[in-house]
């Protein structure tokens, strides 16, 4: 089960143009976003470690997204 709030995911879908959003659609997108986010975060953590840092910075996240 996803940890992202379903209401927040529902708002994302509505902002993208969805008029009505089923709970299952919001839950599915939440799981997909979490999986994608976890992969990006892991890559960013590796990049920061490679740079000799313990802190993941915004540039690590941006680079991880570009490398994906």
C-alpha positions as CSV (number, residue, x, y, z in Angstrom):
1,X,0.0,0.0,0.0
2,X,1.2,3.5,-0.9
3,X,2.4,5.9,1.7
4,X,1.5,9.0,-0.3
5,X,-1.8,10.6,0.8
6,X,-4.5,9.5,-1.7
7,X,-6.1,13.0,-1.4
8,X,-2.9,14.6,-2.7
9,X,-2.7,12.2,-5.6
10,X,-6.3,12.8,-6.4
11,X,-5.5,16.6,-6.6
12,X,-2.6,15.9,-8.9
13,X,-4.9,13.9,-11.3
14,X,-7.6,16.7,-11.1
15,X,-5.0,19.4,-11.8
16,X,-4.0,17.4,-14.9
17,X,-7.6,17.5,-16.2
18,X,-9.4,14.6,-14.6
19,X,-12.9,15.6,-13.6
20,X,-13.7,12.6,-11.5
21,X,-11.1,10.2,-10.0
22,X,-11.8,6.8,-8.6
23,X,-10.1,5.7,-5.4
24,X,-8.4,2.8,-7.2
25,X,-6.9,5.2,-9.8
26,X,-5.5,7.5,-7.2
27,X,-4.1,4.5,-5.3
28,X,-2.5,3.0,-8.4
29,X,-0.8,6.4,-9.3
30,X,0.4,6.7,-5.7
31,X,2.1,3.3,-5.9
32,X,3.7,4.2,-9.3
33,X,4.9,7.5,-8.0
34,X,6.4,5.9,-4.9
35,X,8.2,3.3,-6.9
36,X,9.5,5.9,-9.3
37,X,10.5,8.3,-6.5
38,X,12.3,5.5,-4.6
39,X,14.4,4.7,-7.7
40,X,15.2,8.4,-8.2
41,X,16.1,8.8,-4.5
42,X,18.3,5.7,-4.5
43,X,20.2,7.0,-7.6
44,X,20.5,10.4,-6.0
45,X,21.9,8.9,-2.8
46,X,24.5,7.0,-4.8
47,X,25.5,10.2,-6.6
48,X,25.9,12.1,-3.4
49,X,28.0,9.3,-1.9
50,X,30.1,9.3,-5.1
51,X,30.7,13.0,-4.6
52,X,31.9,12.4,-1.0
53,X,28.8,13.8,0.6
54,X,26.3,12.3,3.1
55,X,23.6,14.8,2.2
56,X,21.5,14.4,-0.9
57,X,21.1,17.7,-2.7
58,X,18.6,19.0,-5.2
59,X,21.2,18.7,-8.0
60,X,21.6,15.0,-7.1
61,X,17.8,14.6,-7.6
62,X,17.8,16.5,-10.9
63,X,20.8,14.5,-12.2
64,X,19.2,11.2,-11.2
65,X,16.0,12.1,-13.1
66,X,18.0,12.9,-16.2
67,X,20.0,9.7,-16.0
68,X,16.8,7.6,-15.8
